[in-house]
Amino acid sequence: MPRVRRLRADDWLLLKNIRLEMLADTPMAYVENLDAARRQTDTQWQQRAASMCGDGNVTLVADGGKDDRRLYGLMRVVLKHPQDPGLAPVAMLISVYVAPEHRGLGLADELLNAACRVAGESLGADRLELGVHEDNARAQAFYSRHGFELTGASRPYPQDPAKLELVMERLL
């Protein structure tokens, strides 16, 4: 089983590789398209990796260890600033991916459990929110098993505005 850890700025090449894999595997799941990602320079990937390790966000990755320089999963947790500064911050789960050969083996569970921990402990959030495509029953069931509930809120799905992205959340 791959180990879960935080992304580091010097992981930029690993990030580039998994991001391209994510976009090729599930293009409708991410706002960015594969061609745009391929056009980014190494400097842009280095900056991107550094920004994904900055204040207000944590990127978790699953790697194969010292001798296996590949990422097999990724989940990013970012702070969503509340409208009322008196409210506790809300974290959002974005950029969820597990490589096909590790799906159904517990890696997604491990990443999500770690994401919930860092949202509360490292980012100080009292709840974790995410968006899921209205037709993705498998993802909805996965998140429900981990204590996420539909909030009743929705928004147009970015890649297909005729569809909805349902909002789910879990109290931390």
ABEGO torsion letter per residue (X at the ends): XBBBBBBBAAAAAAAAAAAAAAAAABAAABABBAAAAAABBAAAAAAAAAAAABBGBBBBBBBAEAABBBBABBBBBBBBBBABAABBBBBBBBGBBBBAAABGAGAAAAAAAAAAAAAAAAAGBABBBBBBBAABAAAAAAAAAAGBBBAGBBBBBAABAABBBBBBBBBX
